[in-house]
Amino acid sequence: MEDAHQKLDVIIVGAGLAGLAAAISCGLAKHNITVLEAARQLTEIGAGLQITPNASRLFKAWGIETEVAALAAEPSLLAVHRYSDGKILAQEDAFDQNIRRKYDAPFIDMHRVDLQKILYKRAIELGVDVRLNHRILKVDDASGSKPRVVLESGQSLECDVVVGADGLWSKCRESMLGKADAPLPTGDLAYRIVLEIDKITDPELRSRISNPEVHFWIGPQAHAVGYSLRGGTMYNIVLLCPDDLPPGLSRLNGSVGEMQDLFTNWDPILTRFLRQVDSVDKWKLMHRAEVPSWTNIQKNFVLIGDSCHPMLPYLAQGANSSIEDGAVLGRLLSYVRSKAQIPWAIELYESLRKSRSEMIVRETFHQRDAFHMPDGDSQIERDTLFLSQLGKEVDAKFPSRWTCPEVQPWLYGYDAIKEADNAAILSLSKRC
Ligand SMILES: Cc1cc2nc3c(=O)[nH]c(=O)nc-3n(C[C@H](O)[C@H](O)[C@H](O)COP(=O)(O)OP(=O)(O)OC[C@H]3O[C@@H](n4cnc5c(N)ncnc54)[C@H](O)[C@@H]3O)c2cc1C
């Protein structure tokens, strides 16, 4: 098998989580990988991320499980509270153990930059050439048999496969569609907050941070989520509420007072956390309309991650599904034995990834509907259903997809490597 291996030149645009996951996966497939990243350095962009078993199982396969565990926090409980008084609507104890038993991989919380640096280091170990401060302008796939990446510097690079992993404001996507294509507002925004335990004196808050759990508070048109990071030394809070940022503005330093006012009558434990905040970022939450294809006609240029499926963070799947994309793509490219097989691998990637990712995007909007109900009859009905399952193993379609027995298994049970292997082997057997 090794003798027949066809080394491909792959250029990945973007060293975010999608790009680095693809770099590792393609690196393990022994291709020549170059990553072009616009940023001068990998800095603390973003905040906490919830990493679910569909992504964490890949860390084991990629040999970074131990490094990830050292910087993660694994929550032992997941609870949903009514916003106003903190009343528990849903609670799963031994959440960590249950998840590991069901999915053979953990549910963990991390700072985005910690994960990005671990992925970066692994990519470098695998021989990936990561070039920072390399902003691309476009991908030209029309002028020859090979796609060409054109950089802002004027340089242009040719390769066998281009992977567009350049995020929400993707230039690769625009090149593929042949037109400008701005992401669409979802109508919501997120306040992202990270607190350090060393700066907090309140003993109850300190104890909550050092004992990792996940807590949601759900209310009219808004919800909040809080969880620990870095082994219980940091706390991440995301507040989700209606978007009031002007059109065209996607991120802003928020006003702490305005943020506290919005959540002023919420559960006192949440407002005590919010009183610790001295600065906050406000992010407009964007999505995109589904497009017919994530690949070009020649099948040598492909989109992954937020460039093709940005989503509401209400199921914490944006990064997880971007990591899945990278894993599937690289694994499929490991089966390529001649350059003529590239279109086969790219088509298979799209057939495996597009429908799943778009289903997750739709599910995030359903989660918003369920979490953001105004007080009234539907909310009372929802809370009655929540409470009917309290203290039991949930056995009904559940308003929180985080523990729903219908949604959680397909979301968390996905094994990207197995999916890619099964599809490749089946497809190759049909061709013989
Ligand atoms: C409030 C909030 C909370 C979230 N919580 C979670 C969570 O808990 N779990 C989860 O899974 N997801 C979460 N997400 C989503 C997650 O952060 C994204 O889906 C994920 O980071 C997307 O990764 P990406 O690599 O596709 O894009 P990005 O992380 O945006 O990376 C794109 C990279 O491409 C580079 N780039 C851009 N343009 C160019 C160019 N022209 N040339 C070269 N390089 C370029 C950028 O500098 C960047 O490094 C959350 C998002 C938000 C807003």
The ligand as a Gaussian input file, in Angstrom:
#p B3LYP/6-31G(d) Opt

LIG

0 1
 C      -19.947000      33.009000      20.992000
 C      -19.416000      31.791000      20.309000
 C      -19.280000      30.623000      21.024000
 C      -18.847000      29.458000      20.387000
 N      -18.746000      28.311000      21.101000
 C      -18.406000      27.173000      20.474000
 C      -18.302000      25.950000      21.190000
 O      -18.516000      25.920000      22.406000
 N      -17.978000      24.811000      20.509000
 C      -17.755000      24.826000      19.154000
 O      -17.510000      23.761000      18.577000
 N      -17.807000      25.968000      18.450000
 C      -18.127000      27.134000      19.062000
 N      -18.168000      28.289000      18.365000
 C      -17.893000      28.261000      16.908000
 C      -16.417000      28.137000      16.566000
 O      -15.667000      29.126000      17.225000
 C      -16.227000      28.243000      15.054000
 O      -17.208000      27.518000      14.379000
 C      -14.863000      27.687000      14.663000
 O      -13.833000      28.327000      15.355000
 C      -14.658000      27.820000      13.150000
 O      -13.353000      27.430000      12.819000
 P      -12.728000      27.772000      11.400000
 O      -11.349000      27.227000      11.449000
 O      -13.653000      27.312000      10.325000
 O      -12.740000      29.354000      11.331000
 P      -11.833000      30.387000      12.133000
 O      -11.594000      29.941000      13.513000
 O      -12.459000      31.709000      11.923000
 O      -10.431000      30.343000      11.386000
 C      -10.238000      30.909000      10.114000
 C       -8.765000      31.250000       9.966000
 O       -8.542000      31.708000       8.638000
 C       -7.734000      32.873000       8.695000
 N       -8.037000      33.667000       7.498000
 C       -9.150000      34.380000       7.255000
 N       -9.068000      34.973000       6.057000
 C       -7.870000      34.620000       5.531000
 C       -7.212000      34.912000       4.297000
 N       -7.762000      35.704000       3.372000
 N       -5.989000      34.380000       4.063000
 C       -5.417000      33.559000       5.000000
 N       -5.990000      33.265000       6.185000
 C       -7.209000      33.780000       6.438000
 C       -8.121000      33.549000       9.989000
 O       -7.122000      34.445000      10.444000
 C       -8.323000      32.366000      10.903000
 O       -7.141000      31.986000      11.559000
 C      -18.548000      29.477000      18.992000
 C      -18.644000      30.666000      18.276000
 C      -19.071000      31.819000      18.919000
 C      -19.179000      33.097000      18.127000

